[in-house]
């Protein structure tokens, strides 16, 4: 506390001007002049101003207050530093959060775009599966129809094989008949070599005897026609099945006109 000097001294407590005639005292501790109203007399006749008295009481009854105040000031400074540090960390983290938010929004947009593409692909695959299922149903139907056609073809083939086998047997039978008939023709041909030529007999005979000769030697004439190539093999079979009963050959006496039949 600064000392007041001169005529214009004032009390450091109440700031009242202290004149020459004013009631004033000097503080035994700080040696400042103060008004009597703001001073205190102790038992040892020492007078203290209110400011020094307050400090004295503080040191007497609260000796640790200064230490606590110093400690609190130190703590306050530390807290201020921590506050500044935390504020900087918050600002830094806010920057990180803002950056992460931007990155999140960007990633979200990319994710939504990819998700849309995947949904389109899924829809395409689903449509493809439906199309393939329809194709499978169509192929199954075609396969069933093909199996039915195959069964019909197999049945028809079996029928044709049976018919072929039957035709083969018929052909073998006809071949045997042909061999038999050829043998008969050869036999008749050998017999004809020992007989008189019928063509000459027909020239020498009358019309009545010529008719009788043809009736009597019907098979011989047919054989000659066949050997000369005038009839087919099918005609040979039909002609060979005829009997002499169809011509109804009769017994004739010797012809008086030509003396042959």
C-alpha positions, 0 to 999 in steps of 0.5 A: 500500500502506497503512503500518502504525503502532503496536504492532500493525503487521503485515507487508503480505506475510505479515500477521504481527504485527511486535513491538518486538523482531521483525526488521523493516525499512523498504521503501526504495520504499513506506516500509512496515515489513515483516518481514525474511523478506519483503524483498530487499536490492539492491546499493545497500544499498536494501531493498525489500519483496516487493511492490515488488520484484515490481513493480520486476521487472515494470516492468524485464522486462515494461515493456509488460505494463501497456499490454497489460493496459490494452489488454486491459481496453479490449478486454474492455470493448468486447467486453462492450459488443459482447456486450451489443449482440449479446445484444440483437440476438439477443433482437431476432432471436429475437423476429423469429424467433418472430414469423416462426414464428407468421406461417409457421404461420398462412400454412401453415394458410391455404396448407393450407386453400387447397390443400384447396379447390384439390384439391376444385376439381380433383376437381370439374373432373376429375369434370366432365371425365369427365361431359362426356366421357361426354356427348360419347360419348353425343352422338356416338352420338346424332349417328351414330344421327341420321345413320343416320336422316337417311340412311334419311330421305333414301333414303325421300325419294328413293324417294318422289320417284321414286314421285311422279315416276312417279305424276305421269307416270301422272297425265299419261298418264291426263290424256292418255287422259281428253282422248282419251276426251272427244274420242271422246265428243264425236265419238260425241255428234256422230254420235248427233245424226244418228241416230234415238233408240235409246230410241224404237226399243227401244220400237217393237221386239219383245224379240228385236229389242231385244236385237239392237239393244243388241248391235249398238249396244253402244258407243252405249248405253254412251256415252249412259249415260256422258253421262247420268251413269250411269257413272263415268270409270273405268267408261268406261275399262273399258267402252271396252276391250270389243269387239263380239266379246264380244257376238258380234253376228250378222246378222239378217234383217228381223223379221216381227213388228215389221219393224225388225231 
